[in-house]
Amino acid sequence: MLEHTKISQESNDANGASSSSTPFLEVRDVRKDFGGIQALKNASLVVMPGEVHGLVGANGAGKSTLIRCLAGLVAPDTGSLFIDGAPVEIHSPQDAIHLGLSFIHQELNIIPRFSVLQNILLGQAKPNRLGLINWKEARKQVQDVVKRLDITFSLDAPMHTLSVADQWLVSIGRSLVHKARFIAMDEPTASLSAKESERLFRIIRELAADGISILYVSHHLDEILDLCDHVTVMRDGQYSGIMEKATMNRHDLITAIAGHEVEVLTSVDADTSPDQEPLLEVKALQREPVVHDVSFSLQPGEVLGLVGLVGAGRTEVARMIFGADHPDAGTFVLDGKPYKPKSTYDAIKHGVGLVPEERRSQGVILSRSVSFNINLTALQNIRVASWLPLTNLRRGATKATKLVESLHIKTRGVNMPVSQLSGGNQQKVVIGKWLDNAIRLLILDEPTRGVDIGARTEIHHLIRKLATDGAGVLVISSDFDEIPGLCDRVLVMAEGYITGELVGSKITREAILHLSYAHKNGTEE
């Protein structure tokens, strides 16, 4: 750790950051287990005053868990934390705020119906008169921050009317109102255009010049190389190394993230001679600013992987295929016919289903029964009559019972609320609701996230059975270790582009990792 701190100081002097020899923030040997799974193993981090410090690592490296520990959202099992060289403990988000720590997550913590002013002042003591908030004085309270960030939109505008870039400005403004001396930013440009990103970079540099430490978490290595004075690399839950701006490059970053030299891929062998018409064709799909010129096909009976790092554009592609979002440009062909889903209901009528990434908020209704959820996508099959909008509950229960037995869902009965099932069994319910619905194409977004090894194996068997029965399966996963044994073919995305295709023995964790950090032409540059 002493060597780590020394390296940080030398580089700070070279880059014009604070000359203080004491780090603003130092994390030493933090460990965190979740149910026997070690998320952090002796993780360490040193951030100097007034520097932009990058934090990188592959999916599952432990970056988010470390940030949650700093934010007071989870408690580390062991380890030490120092602010300005003094030991501190963080038991809650309020403790973090009082220590000058602020966190802007990829899913912005805003209240959409509140105004800009109300969101900037969230959690902040407000001036009052006779027990009522004095909004005139409150407006004066934020004027310096508004001027500093060059906010030109109205402070009275509801947050939901702002662009994502402007919502980011509001979140930064809230940090400044709280007098933050350290701001952690998680994937800040994931939903920003190039112009919006440049505006954010300018603000980050100005904040650092004013002495505020920035922890910049991103999979976009070009941004890391451009912005950061130092970069801490995490791998498998622990500190893996630190790199200085003067000496780091893209190749060295990728090698550090992978833990070994990664083969540079210029082309990938693929069997491109299918003997049947594609089930799905995606042509030149575009949705700004996250998906760019994406084209691919999916065969009947094929398990196709769509992988990449968080923010690569995978989920956005899935949502467009399922009709939840609409593309700016591009076309779909399904079963040889033009396919343009107007809604998710329209997609389901065409035999397209989606197991969403957030199963608890989007995939099931937790308060309702197993039977209700399993029948949710095919209510027409259990109606009393085609012309009568009533369902036959006994028929629905019979269908649910058969699926519970075939999928080995552990439940006391089909009338049990889904909220009382384990995560793995909840996921089986989400998948099961599509199995008796004449499904032609099933998209699974992070199908095994948060499930135990037994449920994971059973879900893999379900996916393979769907393909064997003739359906096309599109699997989106951040777990690069599960993809090689599951998928027939893999497309890798990075920054909204498909950067490569892998087939057969070419589907390896190392190849996926390399293409996940590649430019749009699949090269490292």
CORTA-V677268 format. One record per residue. N is the residue number from 0. RES is the residue in three letters. SS is DSSP state (~ for helix, > for strand, _ for the rest). OMEGA is omega in radians with two decimals (* if undefined). NEAR is the number of other C-alpha atoms within 12 Angstrom. Layout:
n=[N:N]
res=[RES:RES]
ss=[SS:SS]
omega=[OMEGA:OMEGA]
near=[NEAR:NEAR]
This chain:
n=[0:1:2:3:4:5:6:7:8:9:10:11:12:13:14:15:16:17:18:19:20:21:22:23:24:25:26:27:28:29:30:31:32:33:34:35:36:37:38:39:40:41:42:43:44:45:46:47:48:49:50:51:52:53:54:55:56:57:58:59:60:61:62:63:64:65:66:67:68:69:70:71:72:73:74:75:76:77:78:79:80:81:82:83:84:85:86:87:88:89:90:91:92:93:94:95:96:97:98:99:100:101:102:103:104:105:106:107:108:109:110:111:112:113:114:115:116:117:118:119:120:121:122:123:124:125:126:127:128:129:130:131:132:133:134:135:136:137:138:139:140:141:142:143:144:145:146:147:148:149:150:151:152:153:154:155:156:157:158:159:160:161:162:163:164:165:166:167:168:169:170:171:172:173:174:175:176:177:178:179:180:181:182:183:184:185:186:187:188:189:190:191:192:193:194:195:196:197:198:199:200:201:202:203:204:205:206:207:208:209:210:211:212:213:214:215:216:217:218:219:220:221:222:223:224:225:226:227:228:229:230:231:232:233:234:235:236:237:238:239:240:241:242:243:244:245:246:247:248:249:250:251:252:253:254:255:256:257:258:259:260:261:262:263:264:265:266:267:268:269:270:271:272:273:274:275:276:277:278:279:280:281:282:283:284:285:286:287:288:289:290:291:292:293:294:295:296:297:298:299:300:301:302:303:304:305:306:307:308:309:310:311:312:313:314:315:316:317:318:319:320:321:322:323:324:325:326:327:328:329:330:331:332:333:334:335:336:337:338:339:340:341:342:343:344:345:346:347:348:349:350:351:352:353:354:355:356:357:358:359:360:361:362:363:364:365:366:367:368:369:370:371:372:373:374:375:376:377:378:379:380:381:382:383:384:385:386:387:388:389:390:391:392:393:394:395:396:397:398:399:400:401:402:403:404:405:406:407:408:409:410:411:412:413:414:415:416:417:418:419:420:421:422:423:424:425:426:427:428:429:430:431:432:433:434:435:436:437:438:439:440:441:442:443:444:445:446:447:448:449:450:451:452:453:454:455:456:457:458:459:460:461:462:463:464:465:466:467:468:469:470:471:472:473:474:475:476:477:478:479:480:481:482:483:484:485:486:487:488:489:490:491:492:493:494:495:496:497:498:499:500:501:502:503:504:505:506:507:508:509:510:511:512:513:514:515:516:517:518:519:520:521:522:523:524]
res=[MET:LEU:GLU:HIS:THR:LYS:ILE:SER:GLN:GLU:SER:ASN:ASP:ALA:ASN:GLY:ALA:SER:SER:SER:SER:THR:PRO:PHE:LEU:GLU:VAL:ARG:ASP:VAL:ARG:LYS:ASP:PHE:GLY:GLY:ILE:GLN:ALA:LEU:LYS:ASN:ALA:SER:LEU:VAL:VAL:MET:PRO:GLY:GLU:VAL:HIS:GLY:LEU:VAL:GLY:ALA:ASN:GLY:ALA:GLY:LYS:SER:THR:LEU:ILE:ARG:CYS:LEU:ALA:GLY:LEU:VAL:ALA:PRO:ASP:THR:GLY:SER:LEU:PHE:ILE:ASP:GLY:ALA:PRO:VAL:GLU:ILE:HIS:SER:PRO:GLN:ASP:ALA:ILE:HIS:LEU:GLY:LEU:SER:PHE:ILE:HIS:GLN:GLU:LEU:ASN:ILE:ILE:PRO:ARG:PHE:SER:VAL:LEU:GLN:ASN:ILE:LEU:LEU:GLY:GLN:ALA:LYS:PRO:ASN:ARG:LEU:GLY:LEU:ILE:ASN:TRP:LYS:GLU:ALA:ARG:LYS:GLN:VAL:GLN:ASP:VAL:VAL:LYS:ARG:LEU:ASP:ILE:THR:PHE:SER:LEU:ASP:ALA:PRO:MET:HIS:THR:LEU:SER:VAL:ALA:ASP:GLN:TRP:LEU:VAL:SER:ILE:GLY:ARG:SER:LEU:VAL:HIS:LYS:ALA:ARG:PHE:ILE:ALA:MET:ASP:GLU:PRO:THR:ALA:SER:LEU:SER:ALA:LYS:GLU:SER:GLU:ARG:LEU:PHE:ARG:ILE:ILE:ARG:GLU:LEU:ALA:ALA:ASP:GLY:ILE:SER:ILE:LEU:TYR:VAL:SER:HIS:HIS:LEU:ASP:GLU:ILE:LEU:ASP:LEU:CYS:ASP:HIS:VAL:THR:VAL:MET:ARG:ASP:GLY:GLN:TYR:SER:GLY:ILE:MET:GLU:LYS:ALA:THR:MET:ASN:ARG:HIS:ASP:LEU:ILE:THR:ALA:ILE:ALA:GLY:HIS:GLU:VAL:GLU:VAL:LEU:THR:SER:VAL:ASP:ALA:ASP:THR:SER:PRO:ASP:GLN:GLU:PRO:LEU:LEU:GLU:VAL:LYS:ALA:LEU:GLN:ARG:GLU:PRO:VAL:VAL:HIS:ASP:VAL:SER:PHE:SER:LEU:GLN:PRO:GLY:GLU:VAL:LEU:GLY:LEU:VAL:GLY:LEU:VAL:GLY:ALA:GLY:ARG:THR:GLU:VAL:ALA:ARG:MET:ILE:PHE:GLY:ALA:ASP:HIS:PRO:ASP:ALA:GLY:THR:PHE:VAL:LEU:ASP:GLY:LYS:PRO:TYR:LYS:PRO:LYS:SER:THR:TYR:ASP:ALA:ILE:LYS:HIS:GLY:VAL:GLY:LEU:VAL:PRO:GLU:GLU:ARG:ARG:SER:GLN:GLY:VAL:ILE:LEU:SER:ARG:SER:VAL:SER:PHE:ASN:ILE:ASN:LEU:THR:ALA:LEU:GLN:ASN:ILE:ARG:VAL:ALA:SER:TRP:LEU:PRO:LEU:THR:ASN:LEU:ARG:ARG:GLY:ALA:THR:LYS:ALA:THR:LYS:LEU:VAL:GLU:SER:LEU:HIS:ILE:LYS:THR:ARG:GLY:VAL:ASN:MET:PRO:VAL:SER:GLN:LEU:SER:GLY:GLY:ASN:GLN:GLN:LYS:VAL:VAL:ILE:GLY:LYS:TRP:LEU:ASP:ASN:ALA:ILE:ARG:LEU:LEU:ILE:LEU:ASP:GLU:PRO:THR:ARG:GLY:VAL:ASP:ILE:GLY:ALA:ARG:THR:GLU:ILE:HIS:HIS:LEU:ILE:ARG:LYS:LEU:ALA:THR:ASP:GLY:ALA:GLY:VAL:LEU:VAL:ILE:SER:SER:ASP:PHE:ASP:GLU:ILE:PRO:GLY:LEU:CYS:ASP:ARG:VAL:LEU:VAL:MET:ALA:GLU:GLY:TYR:ILE:THR:GLY:GLU:LEU:VAL:GLY:SER:LYS:ILE:THR:ARG:GLU:ALA:ILE:LEU:HIS:LEU:SER:TYR:ALA:HIS:LYS:ASN:GLY:THR:GLU:GLU]
ss=[_:~:~:~:~:~:~:~:~:~:~:~:~:~:~:_:_:_:_:_:_:_:_:_:>:>:>:>:>:>:>:>:>:>:_:_:>:>:>:>:>:>:>:>:>:>:>:_:_:_:_:>:>:>:>:>:_:_:_:_:_:_:~:~:~:~:~:~:~:~:_:_:_:_:_:_:_:>:>:>:>:>:>:_:_:>:>:>:_:_:_:_:~:~:~:~:~:~:_:_:>:>:>:>:_:_:_:_:_:_:_:_:_:_:>:~:~:~:~:~:_:_:_:_:_:_:_:>:>:_:_:>:>:_:~:~:~:~:~:~:~:_:~:~:~:~:~:~:~:_:_:_:_:_:_:_:_:>:~:~:~:_:_:~:~:~:~:~:~:~:~:~:~:~:~:~:~:_:_:_:_:>:>:>:>:>:_:_:_:_:_:_:_:~:~:~:~:~:~:~:~:~:~:~:~:~:~:~:~:_:_:_:>:>:>:>:>:_:_:_:~:~:~:~:~:~:~:_:_:>:>:>:>:>:>:_:_:>:>:>:>:>:>:>:_:_:_:_:_:~:~:~:~:~:~:~:~:~:_:_:_:_:_:_:_:_:_:_:_:_:_:_:_:_:_:_:_:_:_:>:>:>:>:>:>:>:>:_:_:_:>:>:>:>:>:>:>:>:_:_:_:_:>:>:>:>:>:>:_:_:_:_:_:~:~:~:~:~:~:~:~:_:_:_:_:_:_:_:>:>:>:>:>:>:_:_:>:>:>:_:_:_:_:~:~:~:~:~:~:_:_:>:>:>:>:_:_:_:~:~:~:~:~:_:_:_:_:_:>:~:~:~:~:~:_:_:_:_:~:~:~:~:>:>:>:_:_:>:>:>:>:_:~:~:~:~:~:~:~:~:~:~:~:~:~:~:~:_:_:_:_:_:_:_:_:_:>:~:~:~:_:_:~:~:~:~:~:~:~:~:~:~:_:_:_:_:_:_:_:_:>:>:>:>:>:_:_:_:_:_:_:_:~:~:~:~:~:~:~:~:~:~:~:~:~:~:~:~:_:_:_:>:>:>:>:>:>:_:_:~:~:~:~:_:_:_:_:_:>:>:>:>:>:>:_:_:>:>:>:>:>:>:>:~:~:~:_:_:~:~:~:~:~:~:~:~:_:_:_:_:_:_:_:_:_]
omega=[3.10:3.12:3.12:-3.12:-3.14:3.11:-3.14:-3.09:-3.14:-3.11:3.10:3.10:-3.10:-3.05:3.03:3.09:-3.11:-3.14:3.10:3.13:-3.12:3.08:2.98:-3.10:3.03:3.09:-3.11:2.91:3.13:3.08:3.10:3.09:3.01:3.10:3.12:3.09:-3.07:-3.13:3.09:-3.13:3.12:-3.14:-3.13:-3.12:3.06:3.12:-3.12:3.08:3.02:3.08:2.96:-3.03:3.14:3.04:-3.06:3.12:3.13:3.06:3.11:-3.11:3.11:-3.09:-3.09:3.13:3.11:3.13:3.12:3.06:3.13:-3.10:-3.14:-3.13:3.01:-3.12:3.08:3.12:3.08:3.09:-3.08:3.13:-3.13:3.01:-3.08:3.08:-3.12:3.13:3.11:3.03:3.14:-3.10:-3.07:3.04:3.12:3.08:-3.13:3.14:-3.12:3.11:3.12:-3.13:3.12:-3.03:3.08:-3.05:-3.14:3.02:-2.97:-3.13:-3.11:3.01:-2.95:-3.05:3.08:3.11:3.07:-3.13:-3.13:3.14:3.10:-3.06:3.11:3.11:-3.10:3.05:-3.05:3.08:-3.13:3.10:-3.12:3.09:3.13:3.14:3.09:-3.04:3.09:3.10:3.12:3.12:3.09:-3.09:-3.06:-3.03:3.13:3.13:3.12:3.14:-3.11:-3.11:3.13:3.10:-3.08:3.13:-3.04:3.06:3.13:-3.11:3.03:-3.07:-3.06:3.11:-3.09:2.99:3.11:3.14:3.13:3.05:3.06:3.11:3.12:3.14:3.07:3.10:3.11:3.11:-3.10:3.08:3.11:3.14:-3.11:3.04:-3.12:3.11:3.05:-3.12:-3.07:3.14:-3.02:-3.07:-3.05:-3.10:-3.11:3.03:-3.14:-3.14:3.12:3.12:3.13:3.09:3.12:-3.14:3.12:-3.13:3.13:-3.14:3.13:3.12:3.13:3.12:3.10:3.06:3.12:3.11:3.13:2.98:-3.00:-3.11:-3.08:2.98:-3.12:-3.00:3.09:3.09:3.11:-3.12:-3.07:-2.96:-2.79:3.05:3.07:3.07:3.00:3.13:3.05:3.09:3.12:3.01:-3.10:3.07:-3.09:3.14:3.11:-3.10:-3.12:-3.10:-3.04:-3.02:-3.03:3.05:-3.06:-3.11:-3.13:3.10:-3.14:3.12:3.13:3.13:-3.13:-3.10:3.12:3.10:-3.12:3.14:3.08:-3.09:3.05:3.05:-3.09:3.11:-3.14:3.06:-3.06:-3.14:3.13:-3.09:3.11:-3.13:3.10:3.01:-3.12:2.99:3.07:-3.03:3.00:-3.10:-3.07:2.96:-3.08:0.01:-2.92:-3.11:-3.03:2.95:-3.12:3.12:3.05:3.07:3.13:-3.10:2.98:3.12:-3.12:2.96:-3.10:3.09:3.02:-2.95:-3.12:-3.12:3.11:-3.13:-3.11:3.14:-3.07:-3.11:3.13:3.07:-3.14:-3.11:3.10:3.10:-3.09:3.09:3.12:3.04:-3.12:-3.11:3.00:3.13:3.13:-3.09:3.02:2.97:-3.12:-3.10:3.08:-3.11:3.08:-3.08:-3.13:-3.05:3.12:-3.08:3.07:3.10:3.11:3.11:3.13:3.10:3.11:3.10:3.13:3.14:-3.13:2.93:-2.97:-3.14:-3.13:-3.03:-3.03:-3.12:-3.03:-3.00:-3.13:2.96:-2.92:-3.07:-3.11:-2.99:3.03:-3.13:3.14:-3.09:-3.13:-3.11:-2.97:-3.06:-3.09:-3.12:-3.13:-3.12:-3.12:3.09:3.11:3.06:-3.07:-3.09:-3.05:-3.07:3.09:-3.12:3.08:-3.04:3.14:3.11:3.11:3.14:3.12:3.11:-3.12:-3.14:3.13:-3.14:3.10:-3.14:-3.09:-3.13:3.14:3.08:-3.11:-3.13:3.12:3.14:-3.07:3.10:3.13:3.10:-3.14:-3.13:-3.11:3.10:3.03:-3.14:-3.14:3.13:3.01:-3.13:3.09:3.09:-3.13:3.11:-3.05:-3.09:3.12:-2.92:3.14:-2.98:3.14:-3.06:3.08:-3.13:3.10:3.09:3.13:-3.11:-3.08:-3.01:-3.08:3.13:3.05:3.11:-3.10:-3.02:3.12:3.12:3.13:3.13:-3.13:3.10:3.08:3.10:3.11:-3.13:-3.14:3.13:3.09:3.14:3.13:3.14:3.02:3.12:2.97:-3.10:3.06:-3.08:3.04:-3.09:3.02:3.14:-3.06:-3.14:-3.10:-3.03:-3.05:-3.11:-3.04:-2.95:3.05:-3.09:-3.07:2.97:-3.13:3.11:3.03:3.08:3.04:-3.12:2.92:-3.05:3.10:3.11:-3.12:-3.13:3.00:-3.07:3.11:-3.13:3.11:3.11:-3.09:-3.14:3.12:-3.11:3.14:-3.10:3.12:3.11:-3.08:2.98:-3.01:3.11:3.07:-3.13:-3.06:-3.11:*]
near=[20:16:12:28:31:21:28:44:31:26:33:36:24:18:25:22:34:29:21:24:24:25:35:39:40:32:39:32:25:33:32:30:22:17:10:11:18:23:32:38:30:29:42:40:43:46:52:48:39:39:47:48:47:45:49:51:40:42:36:29:34:36:41:36:32:44:39:29:37:45:34:27:20:26:27:34:21:21:27:27:36:27:31:24:22:16:17:22:26:30:21:20:24:21:19:34:28:25:31:30:37:39:44:36:28:27:20:28:23:32:22:21:16:22:26:37:40:34:35:41:35:25:19:24:17:25:19:13:12:7:8:12:17:17:21:18:17:27:26:19:26:34:23:18:30:28:17:22:31:20:28:18:23:19:32:21:23:24:31:21:20:25:20:27:32:36:39:42:43:46:42:44:40:37:38:36:35:31:26:32:36:44:46:41:38:34:36:42:39:37:32:30:24:18:14:23:26:19:23:33:30:20:28:37:29:22:32:34:22:23:28:35:42:49:47:46:43:39:39:38:39:25:34:38:31:26:35:44:43:47:48:42:42:40:33:28:32:36:36:33:34:38:37:35:32:21:17:28:24:30:26:28:43:40:30:30:39:33:26:17:17:27:24:23:27:21:18:28:17:19:16:17:10:15:9:16:18:28:37:38:29:32:24:24:33:29:30:25:29:31:37:30:28:40:30:34:36:42:34:32:30:36:41:42:45:51:53:43:39:41:35:42:38:43:37:37:47:41:31:36:44:38:27:26:22:26:32:18:20:26:29:34:27:30:25:18:16:17:28:29:28:20:21:24:19:19:31:30:24:30:33:41:44:44:42:33:31:23:32:27:15:18:30:37:25:27:18:22:30:42:42:37:40:44:40:33:36:29:29:22:24:29:20:17:13:13:9:12:13:16:22:22:21:18:21:33:25:23:31:38:31:24:33:32:20:18:32:26:35:26:28:19:24:32:26:26:25:35:25:23:29:21:29:33:38:46:47:46:51:47:45:43:38:37:38:26:28:22:31:35:44:47:45:46:37:36:45:42:29:26:25:21:16:18:27:25:21:26:36:32:23:33:41:27:21:31:32:18:20:23:35:38:47:50:47:43:40:36:32:36:22:28:40:30:26:38:38:34:38:47:43:49:47:39:44:42:41:40:40:42:40:39:30:21:20:28:34:30:30:29:40:47:45:46:46:49:52:39:27:25:22:30:24:29:20]
